[in-house]
Amino acid sequence: DRAGIQIKDIIIALGEYRVESITDLTRNLRNFRAGDTTTVTIIRGGAQMELTITFDERPEGFDGTVPAQEPAEMPSEGDYEEWYDYFYRYFGGE
């Protein structure tokens, strides 16, 4: 929230590192420490944006892993909400 990233944002780069999957994001986060500042490139509402963020300490107990989830069926067509729901289920969320 403090970085300005919103729920429906799609992260496509973290600093100089491309993000094409949750694995990329998790792996690339390991290149940064608390206090580091970088840019996050996102897609929001069809527009590409860059946000400047400063990393905080990782939450206690966070080991960088994402719980395994059953694969969802990717929509072959559909509106924005159907695609959002697919990616939200795949990449997780609260």
Helices and strands as residue ranges (DSSP letters): E 10-14, E 17-18, H 22-29, E 37-44, E 47-54, H 80-91
